């Protein structure tokens, strides 16, 4: 088994029932995972909650297909609407 590091970001909207889960990527070292977080902290959307990045150690039998690739590199935008 191999140990990998999965990075996610949680974004809470004003409505408590809306929690957005952004998978950032899976990395082969903790340093690469932390580097990905550092590069995303100032991007649009992530900059609103830079403290909500989390790194988890995961065990995998096989190498992940998209290892060491960061998603959401341009950030994200949110909006709220009323009915």
C-alpha positions in Angstrom: 0.0 0.0 0.0 1.1 3.5 -0.7 0.4 6.6 1.3 -0.8 9.7 -0.5 -2.0 13.1 0.6 -5.5 14.3 -0.4 -6.2 18.1 -0.3 -9.8 19.4 0.0 -11.3 22.8 0.6 -14.6 23.4 2.3 -16.6 26.6 1.6 -19.6 27.5 3.7 -22.2 29.8 2.3 -24.4 32.1 4.3 -27.1 29.4 4.4 -25.9 26.8 6.9 -27.2 23.9 4.7 -24.9 24.8 1.8 -21.4 23.4 2.2 -19.3 23.2 -1.0 -16.6 20.5 -1.1 -13.8 21.1 -3.5 -11.4 18.3 -4.2 -8.0 19.9 -4.9 -5.8 16.9 -5.7 -3.9 13.9 -4.5 -0.1 14.2 -4.0 2.7 11.8 -3.3 4.3 14.0 -0.6 3.0 16.2 2.1 5.2 19.0 0.8 3.6 19.0 -2.6 0.2 19.1 -0.9 1.1 22.1 1.2 2.6 23.8 -1.9 -0.7 23.4 -3.8 -2.5 25.0 -0.8 -0.1 27.9 -0.8 -0.6 28.5 -4.5 -4.4 28.5 -4.1 -4.8 30.6 -1.0 -4.9 33.9 -2.9 -7.1 32.7 -5.8 -10.6 33.9 -6.2 -13.0 32.1 -3.9 -10.3 30.3 -1.9 -9.0 33.7 -0.7 -12.3 34.2 1.2 -11.6 31.2 3.4 -7.9 30.3 3.2 -8.2 28.5 6.6 -10.5 25.8 5.2 -8.0 23.7 3.4 -7.4 20.2 4.8 -4.8 17.5 4.1 -5.7 13.9 4.7 -3.4 10.9 4.5 -5.0 8.2 2.4 -3.9 4.6 1.6 -4.2 3.4 -1.9 -3.3 0.1 -3.5 -2.7 1.7 -6.9 -1.2 4.9 -8.0 -4.0 7.6 -8.5 -4.5 8.4 -12.2 -4.1 12.2 -11.7 -1.3 12.2 -9.1 0.2 15.6 -8.3 -2.2 17.5 -10.4 -4.0 20.5 -8.9 -7.6 21.3 -9.7 -9.4 24.6 -9.5 -6.2 26.5 -10.3 -8.0 29.6 -11.3 -10.2 29.6 -8.2 -14.0 29.8 -8.2 -16.8 32.4 -7.9 -20.0 32.2 -5.9 -23.2 34.1 -6.0 -26.5 34.1 -4.0 -29.9 34.6 -5.4 -33.3 35.2 -4.0 -36.5 33.5 -5.3 
